[in-house]
């Protein structure tokens, strides 16, 4: 990532799940989309934690790239949440 700006933005987002099985399904579902988050202006790392959590680490060179990365993660979270609600109501 180039350092043309005088600052960078770093953030950590944790999505916590009821079970490690739900975490694993969610993680595997997001993997195909994950490569789209890697750009020259923003890097995103995703990892599973032992406590049924997925952690996203974001480092961006500018606020616009940071916002785009955050929006993708939030959209992913909404899809997972909506899917779990449908499954729970079935």
Buried (B, 14 or more C-beta within 10 A) or exposed (E): BEEEEEEBBEBEBEBEBEEBEBBBBBBEEBEEEBEEBEBEBBBBEBEBEEEBBBBBEBBBBBEEBBEBBBEBBEEBBEBBEEBBEEEEEE
